[in-house]
Amino acid sequence: MADAKPEVHPDFNKKSSTGMEPKVAVLVSHVGFLVGAGWLSGLIIYLLEKENRFVKFHAMQSIVIGAAEVIGYIIAGILSFAIIGFICFPVVWVAALVIRIIIIMKANNGEYYMFPGFGKLAENWTKM
């Protein structure tokens, strides 16, 4: 039995107040991660977006993931005194990268994907 294709979010094809296509705005909200500012790029898109719930949700999800990433780096910094922290830094980075790739791929298909743990927080904070 084949898996059913997820339903496309109604705002996926709706105009974004950022001036970008919705899937591009979602990508931009996560791409700041590559330069160490994943939460900041998400915040910029979140503040610019006034019309599209799909974009606003994914931007908030980027902010939440970025905050979790910062917390992970703080914990890794503390653990670096016990030597294991040096291993934790790349683990945090790779985990954040994988999470963001999954979200971007799903968002590119129009899916309103809530990553476990982070997605529910983002949805609660983006009630429009």
C-alpha positions as CSV (number, residue, x, y, z in Angstrom):
1,M,0.0,0.0,0.0
2,A,1.5,3.4,-1.0
3,D,1.6,6.2,1.4
4,A,-0.9,9.0,0.8
5,K,0.6,12.2,-0.4
6,P,0.2,14.9,2.3
7,E,-2.3,17.7,1.6
8,V,-0.9,21.0,0.3
9,H,-1.5,23.8,2.8
10,P,-4.0,26.4,1.5
11,D,-1.5,29.2,1.9
12,F,1.2,27.5,-0.1
13,N,0.2,29.2,-3.3
14,K,-1.0,32.4,-1.6
15,K,0.9,35.6,-2.0
16,S,3.5,36.3,0.6
17,S,4.0,39.8,2.0
18,T,7.7,39.3,1.8
19,G,7.6,39.6,-1.9
20,M,8.9,36.0,-2.4
21,E,7.3,32.8,-3.3
22,P,6.2,31.1,-0.1
23,K,8.6,28.1,-0.5
24,V,11.5,30.6,-1.1
25,A,10.5,32.6,2.0
26,V,10.6,29.3,4.0
27,L,14.0,28.5,2.6
28,V,15.3,31.9,3.5
29,S,14.0,31.6,7.0
30,H,16.1,28.5,7.5
31,V,19.2,29.3,5.4
32,G,20.6,31.8,8.0
33,F,21.6,28.6,9.9
34,L,24.5,28.1,7.5
35,V,26.1,31.4,8.6
36,G,25.2,30.9,12.3
37,A,22.0,32.9,12.5
38,G,19.2,30.5,11.9
39,W,17.0,32.1,14.4
40,L,17.7,35.6,13.0
41,S,16.7,34.8,9.4
42,G,13.6,33.2,10.8
43,L,12.8,36.3,12.9
44,I,13.2,38.6,9.9
45,I,10.8,36.5,7.7
46,Y,8.4,36.2,10.7
47,L,8.3,40.0,11.2
48,L,8.0,40.7,7.5
49,E,5.2,38.2,6.8
50,K,1.7,39.6,7.4
51,E,-0.5,37.5,5.1
52,N,0.7,34.0,4.7
53,R,0.2,31.6,7.6
54,F,2.3,28.9,5.9
55,V,5.3,31.2,5.7
56,K,4.7,32.7,9.2
57,F,4.5,29.2,10.8
58,H,7.7,27.9,9.1
59,A,9.6,31.1,10.1
60,M,8.5,30.7,13.7
61,Q,9.6,27.0,13.6
62,S,13.0,28.3,12.4
63,I,13.2,30.6,15.4
64,V,12.3,27.8,17.8
65,I,14.8,25.4,16.3
66,G,17.5,28.2,16.3
67,A,16.8,28.8,20.0
68,A,17.1,25.1,20.7
69,E,20.4,25.1,18.8
70,V,21.8,28.0,20.9
71,I,20.8,26.0,24.0
72,G,22.6,23.0,22.6
73,Y,25.7,25.0,22.0
74,I,25.7,26.4,25.5
75,I,25.4,22.9,26.9
76,A,28.2,21.7,24.6
77,G,30.3,24.7,25.8
78,I,29.7,23.6,29.4
79,L,30.5,20.0,28.6
80,S,33.7,21.0,26.8
81,F,35.3,21.3,30.2
82,A,34.8,17.6,30.5
83,I,36.2,17.0,27.0
84,I,33.0,15.4,25.6
85,G,31.8,18.9,24.7
86,F,34.1,19.1,21.8
87,I,32.2,16.2,20.3
88,C,28.9,17.8,21.1
89,F,29.4,20.9,19.0
90,P,29.4,19.1,15.6
91,V,26.6,16.8,16.8
92,V,24.4,19.9,17.5
93,W,25.3,21.4,14.1
94,V,24.6,18.2,12.2
95,A,21.3,17.7,14.1
96,A,20.2,21.2,13.3
97,L,21.2,20.8,9.6
98,V,19.2,17.5,9.3
99,I,16.1,19.0,11.0
100,R,16.2,22.0,8.7
101,I,16.7,19.9,5.5
102,I,13.7,17.8,6.5
103,I,11.5,20.8,7.1
104,I,12.7,22.6,3.9
105,M,12.0,19.5,1.8
106,K,8.5,19.1,3.2
107,A,7.7,22.8,3.0
108,N,8.9,22.8,-0.7
109,N,6.1,20.3,-1.4
110,G,3.5,22.6,0.4
111,E,3.4,20.5,3.5
112,Y,2.6,22.2,6.8
113,Y,5.1,20.0,8.6
114,M,5.4,20.3,12.3
115,F,8.8,18.9,13.5
116,P,8.2,16.9,16.7
117,G,8.7,19.2,19.7
118,F,9.4,22.3,17.8
119,G,6.4,22.4,15.5
120,K,3.7,22.6,18.2
121,L,5.4,25.5,19.9
122,A,5.7,27.3,16.5
123,E,2.0,26.7,15.8
124,N,0.9,28.0,19.2
125,W,2.9,31.1,18.7
126,T,1.8,31.9,15.2
127,K,-2.0,32.1,15.7
128,M,-3.1,34.8,13.2
